[in-house]
Amino acid sequence: MSDTIFKIPESVLVVIYTPQREVLLIRRADAGTWQSVTGSKDHGAETWAETAIREVQEETGLDALHPDCHLQDWHLENVYDIYPAWRWRYHPDVCRNTERVFGLRVSQKMPITLSPSEHTAWQWLDWQAAADHCFSASNAEAILMLPRYMTDLRP
């Protein structure tokens, strides 16, 4: 019996933005590409929202539950093939991931505290420029949907 702990193929994508449509991007340490906050569930019972809150804290130092923040489940899911270079992190039978999309509105651009093992830099960009900088097509598409979700702030 193996003691290997595999990643769960269920992750979140959290677009962090200001009321002025400035979007936070962070640069991956392992690939050098720009992205929004992403991360997998820690365990099967962890909810999408719990995963989003945890990943925002781990990757940026921001508290998604702070009164100046508004976390919104966009009720969108992307299903995609896991890149071969990263497939070793998952059970050998797993080749696809389900990604749930969230938005996190913050009151203003804030300083970020990165986890140096995961990310090397951060920047706030206009939403359209941020979409252009993303490596991931699903991340860029989510950012381009931002104006729609800014007018629909249901919890």
N, C-alpha and C positions, 0 to 999 in steps of 0.2 A: 504494500500500500504506500502510495507516495505522500510526502508531507508538503508537496508543492502547493502554494496558495496562488490560484489564478485570479486575474481580474474578472470582475463581473461585466458582461457585455451590455451594460446599461449605464449611460452617462448623462451628464447635464452640460448644457452650453448656456452661459449666463452673460448676456450683453449688459454691461454697466454703462450708464449714460446720465448726462445732466439734462435739465430742462432746456438748455440751449443746443441740444442734440450733439454734444461732444461725447465721444465714445472712448472708453479705456481699452487699449490693447496692451498685451504683454508678450514679450519675446521668449519663446521656448529655448531652454538651455541645450536640449539634445538635438534640435533641428535648426535653430536660428530663425524660425518663422514666427510671424505675428498672429495673435489670436485673442479671442475673448477668454474668459475663465471657462475651463472645462475640467471634467473629472468624473470618475466612475463611482458608483455606489460602493460603500465599504462592505455592506452585507445585504442580503436579499430583502430583509425587512425594512431597510432604510428607505424612507419615502423620497420622491423626487425633490420636494422642497427641502427636506433635511440635507440631502446631498448638495443642493445648490447653496444653502447657507454655509455648510461646512467648507465647500470648495472655495467660495468667495473669501472666507476667513483665512484658509490655508494659503491661498495664492496671492492675496492682496492685502491682508490685514484688516479689511473692512468688515464691519458688523452689519450684515444684511437686515438685522432686526432692530437696528438703531432707529429712533423716531425720524431722523432726517433721510431715511432710506425707505423705498417702497419696492418690495420684491413681488413680481407678477409672473405667474405661470402663464405662458402664452398658449398653452394647450396644443403645441406643435411637437411632432416627433419626426426625426429623420432616421432612416435605417440605411446604413451604408456598409460596404465591405471594409474590414479592418486592413490597413496597409500591411503587406507582407513583412516589412521590417519590424512591425510592432506586434505581430501575431503571436510571438513566443510568450507574451505576457498572459495569454488566454489559454483556456483548455484546448487541446489539439482539435477537438470537434467544432470549435467556435471560429467563425470567419466573418460574422456580421455583428454590428453594434447598433443599439437603439439609443438615440440621443434626444433628450427632452429639452426644450428651449424655454428659458426664462429671461425676463428683463429685470434689471435692478436700477431704479432711478435713484440717484443721489442728488442732494440739494445743490452741490457745486463740485468742481474738480477738486479732488482730494489727493494728498500725498499717499503713496502706495508703499507697503512693505512687502517686498517679494520674498519668496522662498528661493534662495540662490541655487538649490539643487534642481529646481524646476524652471526658473525664469531668470533672465539676465537684465532686462530693461522694461520700462513701461512708458507709455505716452498717451496723452489725450488728443484725439483728432476729431475734426468735423466728421459726422456720420458717414458721408459719402467717401471721404478720403480713407476712413477706417475700413470701410468695405473693400476698397481697392487694395489695401495693405494685407488683407487676410489671405493666408495660404488655403484655408478650407473653404470650399464653395458653400457648404451649409452655413458656415459662420458669416460669410459675406452676405448671403441671402437673408439671414436673420437680421443683420444690421440694416439692410435696405428696407426691411419691414418696420423699422423703428417708428416712422411717422404714424403708421396705423395704430400701433400699440400705445403711443403717447396720448392719443385721444380717447383710448378705451382703457381706463385705469381701474378696471374691476379687480378685486383681490384674487 
